[in-house]
Amino acid sequence: MDEIVDEIELDHSPIPSGCLRRLDEITIKKDGQIWRIHKNDDDPFPSNPHAHNLESRLKLDLSNGKLYYKRRDTGKTISRKDLLAIRSKITKIQIPPITI
């Protein structure tokens, strides 16, 4: 797997309109935390799609806010408010319905 050495976030896209873009991955930044969502993730657990936290390596179930480390339930859940904030930034792919 390729090693990511840095990520840069701009307040606007430098890519001119009309250019093709990769739509199978979304990166969301919320309160200093970076969450990455892969449209065609090899592992559809815990939800399809789900979010990966780049710092903690936790997985976030986008339907209920439960957190997992690999496939193990951590017993923790993010708040409904935070789940809705993260979900509101996902616009290019279909996400599972909320179950909480």
C-alpha positions, 0 to 999 in steps of 0.5 A: 500500500502507498504511504501517505506523507502529507495531506493539504486542505484548501478552502477552494478547489484549484481544479478547473470545472469540467476536469474529470475527478476521482469520485471513489474517495471522500476526505472530511475534516471535522474539528481537526480530525480527518475522516476518509470514505472509500466508495468501493472499500474492499471491506464493507464492514461496519457499514457500506460505506463507512468512514476511516479516521486517519489519526486513530485508525477507527472505523465509523459506522455511518448509519449509527455512529458506532466506532470500531477498531478493525472489526472489534466494537469499541463500545463507543459511539459518536454523538448524533450531532457529530454523526449528522455533521459528518454525514452532511459533508458527504454529497457525492456518494449514497450513504446508509440511512440513519438507524439511531 
